Amino acid sequence: MTFRRTLSYCTNVHPAESVEGIVEQLDRFSVPVREALGADVLGLGLWLPAPAARHLAADPAARRRFRAELTARGLVVQTLNAFPYRGFHEPVVKHSVYHPRWSEKARLDYTRDCATVLATLLPDDAEYGSISTLPLGWRTEWTTADDARATAALADLTDYLRTLARPVRLAVEPEPGCVLDTVADAVGWLAHRVDPEFVGLCLDTCHLAVSFADPAAAVGSIEDAGLRVYKVQASNALEAPAGESEALRRFIEPRYLHQVRARTADGAVHKADDLPAAYAELPADAPWRVHFHVPLHAEPQAPLRTTTDVLRTAVASLDGTPHIEVETYTWTVLPGGVVREDPITGIAEELRWAENNLEGVRA
């Protein structure tokens, strides 16, 4: 079986903080996923924690060796997930994933390191490489001074991307609760502020669904603003129909933040920053959507459902063929009964689902 190499799965699901640990995870998970699919080549949306990115960026020979390790295993990399800086599998992650912010030098340095690495890892025939990144930072910590520093940092990064031998693009990923909460926020902030040849959007379809935005209109607004979607994170949110929010309680867990939105009959979208808080803050008689990535092929127990239609519509609305990364990082925190497979089989099933159900993915 041959999969289009712009389809990948994100390795932030695997805990590893060093290059050696990443290679071990490739052998433990990525190669078995490729074999389960019967695929000659498997795309990875690679996550490089900051120490691993720094090590590789500082050593061209190490980058070449790492590329050889990938090639030997039938693995290719056209996109990096540079949203989590490190420690993405700590017992409690929550708001720490939004640090460092784009107003801090550490975020610029880390992203520059990732770009250096990706320029080496890109297949020779790749149109471009993409790096997804956080939407500036968490909203409650953001100031006008941070805004100015982030603008300057993105300009510095763009200057660096122009010097690379291979084309690498930054993809800013709107997320509920952040400075750039929605696609509309991201478009409004980025337009006329960045060079769209180098900086565009990462469309996470779970985040898009949680915002209750119309997916086709959201994609259209990006293109109308002269921006590009360089990357899609194919992901589903959880949805509870009106009056059924109690069914979500078993998805409460301590590691990750699970933002919730409820839309009332008048079209207003009400917000809560985490699932436990939602029960005190949101109307129970409205449908709820939760930032909890559910495997693409999974069907939660009724009355809950997933936002598959948002994913399908968003991808079908895109102009061109951006990188598509399956990003379900929640395998270790899913409650029992949502999926029955081990992660290797489950990731393979997600990729099969994407290959069979999303436009532009089939080779």
N, C-alpha and C positions, 0 to 999 in steps of 0.2 A: 504494500500500500504506500502511496506517495501523498504526503500532506504538503500543502502550500507552506513554504518556509516562513511566510509572514504570520502564520498561526503558531502560537507558542503557549506554554503554560508557565506561570510565574513561580520561581523557586523560592520566593519568600515563605512558602509553606514549610520549608525545611530549615531547621535551626543549624546555623553554622556561622562562625565569626571570623574564620581564617580561610586562606586559600586552600590549605590542606583539608580543612573540614568541608569546604565546598566540593572538592574532588571526591571525598568520601560519600557525600550525599548524592553526587552524580551516579556513583556506582550503586548506591543503595536504592535510589528511587528513579532517577531519570532514565538510565539505561533499561531497567525493567519496564518502565512505562513505554518506551519506544518498542521494546520487544513484545509487550502485550498488544500493541497496535499493529504489529507486523510491519512497521515503517522502516524504511532505509535510513531516513534522517528525521530527527525530531527537533523542532524549534524550542528554545528556552527563552523565557523572559527572565533574565538573570538578575538576582538580587545580590549585590556586593556590599556587605557591611563596610563601614568607613575604614577600619584597619586593613581589610583585604583590598579595597580599592586603592588605598594609599600605597600599599606594598607593590601592587602591580603597576600603578602609574609611575612609580619611581624606578622601575627596572624593566627596560625593554625586553631583555632576555627572558625575564619571568613571564611577561605577557605572551611572548612567542611560545614558550613552553605550555602555558595555560591553553592557548588556542590549539596546540597540538593535542593536548589531553582531551579537549572537546571533540576535535575531528576524529580521533581514534575511537571515540565512543558513539559516533554517528549523531553528534549534537551540534546545532548551530545557534548562534546568537545574533539577532538583529535589534534587540531592544533590551534595555536595562530598567529595572524598577529602582529608582533612587529616592523613593519617598521615605521608607524607614532608614534611619541613619545607622542604627545598630540596636541590639537587644530586643528584636522584634518578638522573641519568644520568652521574654522574662515573665515571671508569674503575673505581674501587673504591668501592662503597657499603657493603656488609656491615653491620656494627653501627652505622654512623653514622646509619642511618635511624631508630634508636630515640632519637635526640637531637633537640631537647631533650625531656626526660622530663616527665611530668605533675607532678613535684615542682619543676619550674623555671618561673619566671614567664614565660619566653619561650614556653612551650607554651600557657599560658593566654592570653597576648596574641595569639598567632597564631590560636588557635581562636576567640577573640572577634572578631578581624578577619574570619575566614571566615564567622562567623554574620552579621555586619553585611552582608557582600556578598551572602550567600545570601538574606537577607530582601528584598533589592532584586531579585534575579534570579528569584525564584520566580514561576511563572505565577499569574495571578490566581485560578485555580480549583484550585490545588494544596492538598491537605489539609494537608501540612506539608513542610518541607524537612529533609533529614538530612545530618549531617556525621560521617563515620567517622574514628576516631582510634585511636592506638596503645594497647595494653593496659598503660599506665602507664610501662613502660620495660623494659629488658633485666634479667633476674632477678639476675645476679651483681653488679649495681651498686646494688641496692635495699636500703634500710634501713627500720627502723621509723619513723625521722624522715621519710623520703621518703613513707611511707604516710600520715602525718598531713598533710604538705604537699599531697599529691595529693588527699586528701579535702577539704581546705579549698579547693583550686583548683577542683574540680568544683562545690562549693557556690557559689563566686563566679561561675562560668560560668552555673550554673543561674539565679542571681539576674539575670544579664544577659539570658539568653534570655527571661525573663519580661517584660522591658521592650520587646522587639521588637514591631513592628507585625504581623509575620507569624510563624506558628509554625515554629520551628526546633528540631530534636532532635539530641542527641549520641548517636552509636552507637559504643560501645567494642568493639574488634575483637580477640578473643583470638588469640594467635599462639604457636606452639611456641617455647619458649626464653625467653619473656617472663615478667614477673611474673604476668600472667594468661595462662597457657600454654594452657588448655583452656576450653571453655564452662563446665565445672563450676567452674573457678577464678574465672571472670568472674562467674558467678551468685553464688558465695559471697562475693565481695568487694563487689559492687554492692548486693546485697539489703540493705535496711535502712540503706544508706549514702547513697543518691541518691534523688531524686524521680523515680519511673519515668515521670512525665508528660513529663519533659524529657531524661532519660538512660536509654538502653537499650543494646541490643547491635547490632553489625554481625556477621552470621554469614558469615564467609568459608569457603566450602565446601571449598576446598583445605586450609586450616588444620584444619578439622573432620575431614577425611579422614585427614590425617597423624596426628592424635591417636588414630586407631582407635576413636573414640567411636561409639556407635550414633546415627545422625543423627536418627531419630524421637524417641528418648529424650532426646537433647540439646535438641531444640526443646521438647519437653514440659517439661523441667526449667526452662527459661526462663519459660515461661508459668505454671508452678506457683509460681514465686517472685514472681509479680506483676510481672515485667519484660516488656518488649516487644522484639521484633526490629524495629528501625526500618529496617534495610537488610540486604540480602544481597549479598555479592560472589560472583557466580556464577563459579566457578573449579574446575579439575580439578587434582589432584595426579598425580604419576607413581607407579606401583606396579610393583615387581619381585616376581614370585612367589618362594617359598622356593628358595634355591639359585641364583637368577639375578641377584644383585646386580651382578655384573661388567658386565652390560649397561647399567648406569647411568653408567659411567665417562665416557662421551662427553658427559654433561650437566654435568660439572665445568667451571665457568667463573669468572672472577675478580671479577665485578661484584657479584652479589647473594649473600645468604646462603641456603643451601638445607638447612634442617634436615631430619633423617632420623629416622624412628621404625621400629622392628622389633617385631613382636608374636610372642612364642614360644607354643608349644602350651599352656602353662599360663595364658595370658592376660596375662602381664606385658608391658609396653611398655617397650622399651629405647630410649635417647635418644642422639643425636649432634647437635652444634650445626651441623655443615656436612657436605656430602657427602664431601669428601676424608677427614675424620676418621672417617667411619662405617666405613670399611674396616678400621680398627684397633680400633674400639670396639663394633661391633654383631655379633650372631651371623649368619653367612652362611646358615645353614640355616633362616632365618625370612623371611617376606615383609617387604619394606621399602616404606615410603611416603616420598616426598620432596616437600618444599615447593619445587616447581618448577611454576609455572603453565603448563599446556599448553592451547593453544587448544581451545575447547569441542568443535569439530567434528573435531579431529585424532585420529588413531589412530597412536601410536608403533609402531615396528617391534617385532614379537614377539621376545622373550617379554614385553616391557614392555606395560603397559596403563594406562589412566587410571581415575580414581575417579568416573566419570559417575554410577554408581548412588547414591553418597553425595549428589551434587548434586541429582539427581531426588527422592530420598526426603526430603531436608531441605526443599526448596521445597514439596513436596506436603504436608508435615506442618505447615506454618505456618498460623496462624490470622490471617486478614486478608491484605492485599496490601502488604507493605513494598516499598520501592524495591529494584529488582534491577539491579545494576551488573555488567556483564561486565568483569572486571579481569585481563586477560592483558597484563602489562607486559614479558614476556620475549621479544618478537618478535626483538629484536636480539641475543639470546644463545642462541637455539635452535640446536642442531646441525643440520646439513644433513639433509634428508630427512623431518623431522617434519612440515613443511608445505611446500607447493609454491607458495602464493599470495604475492603482495606484501601488506604490512600492510593496505592499503585493502581489497582483496578479502577478505583473511582476517578482518578485523574485521566486515565485512558478513556473511560466512558464519557467524561466531560468533553475531551477532545473529539471523540467520535460524534458526540451530539453537535458540537460546533461545526464540524466538517459537513454534517448532514443537514443542518438547519439554518446556517447563517449564509447570507448571500456573499459571494466574493471569496469564500474560504476554500471551496473545493478546487483542487488542482486541475 
